Amino acid sequence: MLALFWLAVAQEPDIRGPRMKREQMEALLKHEHKKSLDDAAELIKLSEELKIELEKNDQHVLSMAAMKKTEEIEKIAKRIRGRMRRF
């Protein structure tokens, strides 16, 4: 019975369907772009903090805080790259 309902719905002409999908896609792309810009700003902030920390450290060893920053930078970069690959 449920299959018949879906079959009937699928056969109904939807005049606004492609337009709605295009508008939804545009809204989604705008939202994803804003999230990528926010992530890029965070990426810049973290990389500048990491650079300052590395410059003031005269030893050839990374601190745990620096390691955590590098992991966070990598995570944000992967998130941005993932968004870019989807569309």
N, C-alpha and C positions, 0 to 999 in steps of 0.2 A: 504494500500500500504506500509506504514511504517512497519507494522507487518511482511509483506512478506520479506522485506529487512533484518530485524533482524533475522528472521527465517533462511534465506539463510546464513547470517553471522555466526550464531550459528552452522550451519551444516558444515562449512568449517573446514577442519582439520588444526590445528595450531601446527606445530611441535615445535616452539620455545616458546609457551605459558607457560608451566610449568617452563621452565628455566628462562624466563623473570620474572615470578612472584617470583621465589625463589631469584633472584638477587635483585629485587625491595624490597622484604621483608628483605633481608640482609642489604641493604642500609638504610632502614627505622629503623631497629633494631640498627644499628650503630649510626644513628642520635639521636634516642631516648636515647641511652646509654650515649652519650655525653651530651645531655641536662640534664639527671639525674645527671651526675657527676658535671656539672656546678651548678645545683640547690643544690646538697649536699654541695658543697663548700660554697655557699651562706648561707645555713642552719647553717653550722659550724660557719661562721663569725657572723651571727646574734645571735646565742646562746652564743657565747663568749662575745659579747657586752652586752647581757642581763645579763649574770653572773656578769660581772664587775659592771654594773649599780646596780644590787641587792646587791652586796657586799658593795658598798660604801654608800648605803642608809641604815641608821640605824633605820629608821622608819618601821613599819609593814604595810606600804601602798605602793602600786605600783603607779609609776608616769604614766602619759598618754603616755609618750615615751616608757616606758616598756610594757605597754599594747599593743601599736601598734606593737612593736617587737614580742610579743607573737602571735599576730594575723598574722603577716607576716610569722613567723616560721610555724604556723599551715597551712597556705595557701601553702607554699612551700612543706611541708611534704605531704599534700593531693595531690599535683600535681605529686610528685614522686610516691606515692602509686597508683595513677590513671594510670600512664604510665606502672607500673609493672603489673597491673591487665589486661591490654589490651592484653598482649602477653603471 
